[in-house]
Amino acid sequence: MPWRQFVAAGVYWTIYAVTLRRIDWGQSIYTEFPYIWPLRHPRFWNPRYHSMCDLFCRFFRASCCVVPLVVGGLSPIAKGQETQSDFFEARIRPILVDHCEICHSLSTQKSSGGLVLDSADGWKLGGDSGPAIVPGNPEESLLIRAVRAQGHSPMPPADSGLSLTESQIRDLEAWVMQGAYDPRKSAERIGGMRAEEVRSWWSFQPLGSHEPPEVVHDQWVWNPIDRFVVAGLEAQGLGPVSTASKREWIRRVTLDLTGLVPTPDQIREYLADESPQADARLVDRLLESHEHAERYGRHWLDVARYSDTAGDGADYPVREAYRYRDWVIRSIYANKPWDQFVREQIAGDLFARDLAGSSDAADGPARLEAYADLVTATGFLAIGKRYGYAPNADFQHLDFADAIDSIGRSFLGLSIGCARCHDHKYDPITVQDYYALYGIMQSTLWAFPGGEEQKRPANFPALAPPEQVARLEQHRTDRLRSIDQEMERARAERMELDPSYHAGGIDLDLEAQEVGKPPTKAWLSAGPNLVLSESQSPYAHVFGQGTRGVRVGAGTPFEGVRYVLDRKLKLTDRPLYFALDFRVPESTQGSCRLYLGRGVIESIALECSISKDAFAIKNAGEWKVVSALEVGQWYHLQLKLDLSDMTWSGGLYGDRFEATIPKTPVSATWDRHADTFICDGFGHIGDGVLARDLDNLGIHTEPFAAFGSPALERPSRSPASQELFASLDKQDKELQTQRAAIAAEVLYGAAYGVSESKPTDARIQLRGEPSKTSDEVPRRFLSVLGGQLVPRDHAESGRRELAYWLSDPKNPLAARVFVNRVWHWHFGQGLVPTTSDFGVRGQAPSHPELLDYLSLRFIESGWDVRQLHRWIVLSRTYHLTSQVDAPEDMDRVSKGGQLDPGNRWLWRSVKRPMDAETLRDSILSVSGLLDRGVPKEHPFPSVDTWAFTIHNPFHAVYESAHRSVYLMQQRNRKHPYLGLFDGADPNLSVDQRQATTTPTQTLYLMNSPLVHQASESLSKRCLGTTSDVTARLQLVYETTLGRPPSPEEQTECLEFLEAYAQREPSDGELKAWGALCRVLMTSNSFLYID
């Protein structure tokens, strides 16, 4: 440093230190304006912050800031890159290394808050809250605010044991003020990994070609799998235990492959086959069974987060979800190649479109079935948890996030969803990768299951080609048009006979109904509703005086009455008029709602509310009282919907009473259709429902007579006109029935899947918020796996390309992940224990060469899943016993228990508990109660009745004797049995179930009707088979446990049966055998797979 600079700097810092020692301020001047250049701080020029003495000190300090520049030239920080480098290396780097990089460095694999500070790129990119430093602006720099403890997260944290001195903080501020010179260059990175780490990470390497190794103990080898396993055991100084007995192995492999215990006949057949091919024949029979498809279909449905409900707050049922479940089972039963299975779930609708456009234009059953199957397969994307009440962008970004995360975990073993807000902290996945896939999802139209705001399903893709759908719909339209024409002619004749007939009937169609009975015909009634003479309105200016009205009782809020017009009124520019007479007959707490619109709360036009003392209207979602009411007083309500400005208004009238209803906007979601009037209990008072009388309902496109107009006379009819009117009325009802039947005809099925929307690239969402976007990202695959782009001029979403990228044999994860999954399903632990995480946070494979060997052979076999199962279950490794008390195995068991207690090296088999489905299915199976058929859809409520909300969500439990894979599963409320026995959580992609043992499980097995019915059924079968007690006992044991009883067990059982029968005065023998069956079905020998 030149001597002039040295001297000037010394003088400057000396005087500066002196001015810090003020007399009457509780903190240093520097704390008040913390930058080296005090002139910059606004408080410097504000006299109210300091005394005259202090003001002098401030000006003196300001001059000191300038003196070194004049006398000695530029300061060390500002002079140039070389001196900036000296300052950074001497003062800044030590602070960052010693105090920051402990929690914010890629070298330590820690990036708290998504921030790394070991390179300039790190703080420029920033973390969850944005860039850490704004060069030249310390005030706006989050780093400075943190070290000054001015933000929500002071740094270093108080519990870290680290702290910065005032001098260090000033150095950081000076560094930022002068531009934050930082020479540190980050290594080329992809997400959370350096490029060289990515290139060397095991799961991103191409599949290695490994020959089965030579081993010392060749006698332990049955197939190539065993060579890899034995080589690992030898390297660890371990050896395998003995193989399982034939009885032990058939029970294991049958439960494993089918989820059912083997029958006594199957056991006897296998034991009698002493040929070398006995195991292979058994395995082939099991793999080709439908029971195997159901068992492994359930495994995949765990991963695919399958559920029969949508999962938002109201948990709407999804009637068509079962189609995807059945498609999975059919695909496994047909041994569909795995790569095809993957592709169809991502882009099946696009392959269906190819099929529909093929040169083979015949609508043969096989072609239509194939088309439907391909569309149904996309249920994998749609089946996830839904987060919104309506199909719009406010909610759908969460649907896209769920699909991206599920694709990553299911097919790639990567947590792609962690890159939604910023680059993945650990794996090579960037935020650009995430939104490249997001664009593909965003370009897709998703089936909407229904929700609180829009209660009807929408956008379900048809299971028939578009040209067939158009043809069928046109035929339906022609039939409906013909019926409508006949109905118009009948109505015209009725109008001539009775001019008061219009817009859905005379006087609510009540005059022809029976007094004292619930309303019928055009009414839909629920609750304590009656047609009564005392419910007749005294007003007759809209309809002639009648003799009866309807009393809507005080039931639940969901009960009431609904009147559906004969035809929809689709409004364009014509106003709509509404009239109704009502009264509250008795003083009770609560309210009721009057609703006009389309369907059951599908498209609301207007809502009013009545209580014992008030009339209210709903405006912008809020109830507003507009008039007082009196109990027992009749009122006449007239409303007008003005389509010119989309408002409604009207008046409320009574004897010596009139109230104006001001102009009110119609509901923003109304679609200008009106065909339904509803009176239910969801009014402006929520603590009860009151009874109400209704009469003289009118809905028309012409005005009704004003209140106070002369009363109308009901036209008298001659016998001939009465007969004609009755005939026309009968004809009209018959036509309505025909029309309803035609409109309700299911011409083609629909799938809970996806279809194409407008192709569009997505923008990065800052911190994952759709309202805060950044750069646009082209649709493509993950950069670490090739980054292939969707062609710019492509007219599709990109799902077709994604499907092929995911299943590409060159994709190093495609086969590895699935092969490891299958290994996990067979052994209870994968070669890679973290079956859905092949990234940095996952565990490395125990046998990497074996994993690659199986993956390559799997691809070479044509992605043949059954062949993969065969290789695994026919290995000696799979045949090892789980019993560890054989004398010849004691040394190996002792050493294995010490060196490998977790059995990572596969020196023995591990006893595992049955999962929930296997337990229930086996209980039903051994008892003879299992229905092995394939059920269809669940008996959900009719879609017309759907009004579920977050406060009244859908919930049901449907009893079934079918296999457990077909049980109805809800997201928000688990099936009671599946929840108790650790069934999969359908809100997540479940790769591994966590087994628990709880007292409530034991209580269920002791007391549930299922177990008692099953044990009684099994006991009856045994008693009906033979009178020989020993033979019965043999049958019960072989049926439940797959083996005969030991002599000790036989003696104990016979004593138990005798004692139990003596305690029961009636049916003692049947009850004793039922109790014994129950004991065996709930024993560990039954509940566990050896």
VENSUL-V34829 format. One record per residue. NEAR is the number of other ideal C-beta (glycine too) atoms within 12 Angstrom. Layout:
# VENSUL-V34829
near=NEAR
near=NEAR
This chain:
# VENSUL-V34829
near=20
near=16
near=12
near=18
near=24
near=18
near=18
near=27
near=29
near=20
near=21
near=30
near=24
near=17
near=22
near=29
near=20
near=16
near=30
near=28
near=16
near=25
near=13
near=13
near=21
near=9
near=14
near=23
near=37
near=31
near=22
near=24
near=31
near=33
near=35
near=36
near=29
near=36
near=19
near=20
near=27
near=14
near=23
near=26
near=17
near=14
near=14
near=10
near=19
near=27
near=16
near=11
near=17
near=29
near=23
near=17
near=31
near=33
near=22
near=23
near=36
near=27
near=22
near=32
near=32
near=20
near=26
near=33
near=23
near=17
near=22
near=24
near=22
near=23
near=32
near=35
near=34
near=26
near=23
near=17
near=17
near=17
near=24
near=27
near=21
near=20
near=34
near=31
near=21
near=17
near=30
near=38
near=27
near=19
near=33
near=38
near=21
near=22
near=30
near=38
near=29
near=25
near=30
near=36
near=27
near=35
near=24
near=18
near=24
near=22
near=36
near=26
near=29
near=34
near=37
near=39
near=47
near=31
near=29
near=26
near=23
near=35
near=38
near=24
near=29
near=30
near=31
near=25
near=23
near=26
near=27
near=42
near=40
near=22
near=23
near=22
near=21
near=36
near=22
near=19
near=33
near=31
near=46
near=36
near=28
near=33
near=37
near=27
near=19
near=20
near=19
near=13
near=25
near=22
near=36
near=28
near=21
near=11
near=10
near=18
near=10
near=21
near=19
near=29
near=16
near=20
near=18
near=26
near=35
near=34
near=32
near=42
near=39
near=33
near=39
near=38
near=33
near=33
near=23
near=33
near=31
near=31
near=18
near=27
near=13
near=25
near=20
near=18
near=32
near=34
near=39
near=37
near=35
near=24
near=19
near=14
near=26
near=31
near=18
near=14
near=29
near=30
near=42
near=34
near=24
near=23
near=30
near=20
near=15
near=21
near=16
near=27
near=24
near=14
near=23
near=16
near=19
near=16
near=13
near=32
near=26
near=27
near=27
near=29
near=38
near=35
near=30
near=39
near=46
near=36
near=33
near=34
near=37
near=24
near=20
near=24
near=17
near=32
near=33
near=41
near=35
near=27
near=28
near=32
near=23
near=26
near=28
near=33
near=37
near=41
near=40
near=40
near=45
near=38
near=41
near=39
near=43
near=43
near=39
near=38
near=44
near=40
near=26
near=29
near=15
near=30
near=32
near=20
near=19
near=32
near=24
near=15
near=19
near=12
near=11
near=10
near=14
near=21
near=31
near=24
near=23
near=34
near=35
near=22
near=27
near=34
near=34
near=21
near=27
near=27
near=37
near=36
near=36
near=38
near=39
near=40
near=39
near=39
near=38
near=41
near=41
near=41
near=40
near=42
near=38
near=48
near=46
near=45
near=42
near=47
near=41
near=39
near=25
near=34
near=39
near=47
near=40
near=45
near=32
near=40
near=45
near=38
near=39
near=42
near=45
near=33
near=42
near=37
near=34
near=26
near=34
near=36
near=24
near=23
near=27
near=31
near=26
near=37
near=30
near=27
near=36
near=39
near=34
near=43
near=46
near=44
near=39
near=43
near=47
near=38
near=29
near=37
near=27
near=21
near=30
near=30
near=16
near=15
near=9
near=16
near=13
near=14
near=21
near=14
near=11
near=13
near=23
near=27
near=20
near=29
near=39
near=38
near=36
near=41
near=46
near=44
near=45
near=47
near=47
near=44
near=45
near=50
near=48
near=47
near=35
near=44
near=31
near=31
near=28
near=27
near=29
near=21
near=19
near=17
near=28
near=33
near=30
near=30
near=39
near=40
near=34
near=40
near=44
near=42
near=34
near=39
near=44
near=39
near=37
near=44
near=45
near=47
near=45
near=49
near=34
near=48
near=35
near=33
near=40
near=36
near=28
near=35
near=38
near=38
near=34
near=31
near=41
near=41
near=42
near=33
near=38
near=36
near=41
near=45
near=41
near=40
near=51
near=45
near=37
near=46
near=42
near=37
near=34
near=40
near=27
near=44
near=40
near=36
near=48
near=43
near=39
near=29
near=30
near=31
near=36
near=31
near=31
near=24
near=30
near=34
near=43
near=32
near=38
near=32
near=32
near=23
near=19
near=26
near=25
near=17
near=17
near=25
near=21
near=15
near=18
near=23
near=17
near=15
near=22
near=26
near=17
near=18
near=28
near=24
near=16
near=22
near=28
near=19
near=18
near=28
near=29
near=18
near=21
near=31
near=20
near=18
near=27
near=29
near=17
near=30
near=30
near=28
near=32
near=33
near=36
near=34
near=41
near=45
near=32
near=41
near=29
near=26
near=30
near=17
near=22
near=16
near=19
near=27
near=40
near=21
near=28
near=35
near=33
near=26
near=32
near=25
near=28
near=20
near=36
near=31
near=35
near=30
near=21
near=23
near=37
near=30
near=41
near=22
near=37
near=27
near=27
near=40
near=42
near=26
near=25
near=35
near=23
near=30
near=40
near=51
near=38
near=43
near=33
near=28
near=27
near=19
near=29
near=25
near=27
near=43
near=46
near=37
near=38
near=32
near=34
near=32
near=30
near=26
near=33
near=18
near=31
near=12
near=14
near=19
near=30
near=42
near=33
near=41
near=43
near=44
near=40
near=42
near=39
near=36
near=28
near=18
near=18
near=23
near=21
near=32
near=38
near=48
near=40
near=46
near=38
near=45
near=39
near=31
near=31
near=30
near=35
near=31
near=29
near=35
near=43
near=38
near=36
near=44
near=41
near=48
near=35
near=30
near=24
near=29
near=44
near=30
near=40
near=32
near=26
near=13
near=16
near=14
near=25
near=20
near=25
near=28
near=29
near=20
near=32
near=22
near=23
near=20
near=28
near=33
near=42
near=40
near=47
near=38
near=42
near=34
near=39
near=23
near=24
near=16
near=15
near=24
near=25
near=38
near=28
near=39
near=27
near=36
near=34
near=27
near=16
near=10
near=21
near=19
near=25
near=18
near=32
near=18
near=21
near=31
near=24
near=36
near=30
near=15
near=24
near=28
near=23
near=25
near=26
near=42
near=31
near=35
near=44
near=44
near=47
near=39
near=39
near=33
near=36
near=31
near=26
near=18
near=14
near=22
near=34
near=39
near=40
near=47
near=40
near=47
near=44
near=45
near=46
near=40
near=41
near=31
near=25
near=19
near=22
near=35
near=25
near=19
near=31
near=19
near=18
near=14
near=20
near=23
near=15
near=20
near=20
near=12
near=18
near=11
near=10
near=11
near=18
near=17
near=14
near=20
near=28
near=18
near=18
near=28
near=30
near=17
near=22
near=34
near=24
near=18
near=28
near=29
near=19
near=21
near=27
near=20
near=16
near=24
near=21
near=15
near=16
near=17
near=22
near=27
near=29
near=32
near=42
near=46
near=47
near=43
near=35
near=31
near=26
near=14
near=27
near=27
near=29
near=38
near=25
near=30
near=31
near=22
near=21
near=27
near=18
near=25
near=13
near=14
near=20
near=21
near=15
near=18
near=30
near=31
near=38
near=32
near=41
near=41
near=34
near=41
near=35
near=24
near=23
near=24
near=22
near=32
near=15
near=13
near=8
near=24
near=17
near=28
near=38
near=38
near=46
near=33
near=33
near=44
near=37
near=27
near=38
near=43
near=33
near=27
near=26
near=22
near=36
near=33
near=49
near=40
near=43
near=41
near=42
near=44
near=44
near=44
near=46
near=39
near=38
near=32
near=38
near=39
near=37
near=30
near=28
near=37
near=42
near=36
near=27
near=28
near=37
near=38
near=33
near=49
near=40
near=33
near=22
near=30
near=24
near=22
near=35
near=32
near=40
near=28
near=29
near=40
near=42
near=32
near=35
near=42
near=43
near=28
near=30
near=36
near=31
near=17
near=24
near=19
near=30
near=27
near=38
near=33
near=27
near=38
near=40
near=33
near=34
near=41
near=40
near=33
near=38
near=36
near=41
near=39
near=36
near=40
near=31
near=31
near=27
near=29
near=14
near=20
near=12
near=16
near=27
near=17
near=18
near=30
near=29
near=19
near=23
near=30
near=19
near=15
near=21
near=26
near=17
near=18
near=32
near=28
near=33
near=41
near=40
near=40
near=38
near=30
near=26
near=27
near=26
near=38
near=36
near=37
near=40
near=41
near=40
near=41
near=39
near=43
near=44
near=34
near=38
near=38
near=34
near=25
near=29
near=32
near=18
near=21
near=13
near=24
near=25
near=17
near=23
near=30
near=17
near=31
near=21
near=14
near=26
near=23
near=24
near=33
near=36
near=35
near=23
near=18
near=14
near=20
near=25
near=38
near=23
near=24
near=20
near=23
near=20
near=27
near=25
near=27
near=37
near=39
near=45
near=36
near=39
near=38
near=44
near=37
near=38
near=29
near=24
near=28
near=35
near=24
near=32
near=33
near=25
near=24
near=36
near=28
near=33
near=35
near=29
near=40
near=29
near=27
near=40
near=32
near=36
near=30
near=28
near=18
near=23
near=17
near=16
near=15
near=11
near=18
near=25
near=19
near=13
near=25
near=33
near=19
near=15
near=25
near=18
near=33
near=36
near=25
near=24
near=36
near=40
near=28
near=31
near=41
near=40
near=24
near=27
near=38
near=30
near=15
near=22
near=15
near=11
near=12
near=26
near=21
near=19
near=32
near=36
near=26
near=34
near=45
near=34
near=31
near=41
near=40
near=38
near=39
near=29
near=24
near=30
near=15
near=12
near=10
near=24
near=22
near=15
near=18
near=32
near=22
near=18
near=26
near=33
near=19
near=16
near=25
near=25
near=14
near=16
near=18
near=8
near=9
near=18
near=20
near=24
near=26
near=25
near=33
near=37
near=33
near=31
near=41
near=43
near=35
near=31
near=41
near=41
near=32
near=21
near=19
near=27
near=36
near=33
near=29
near=39
near=35
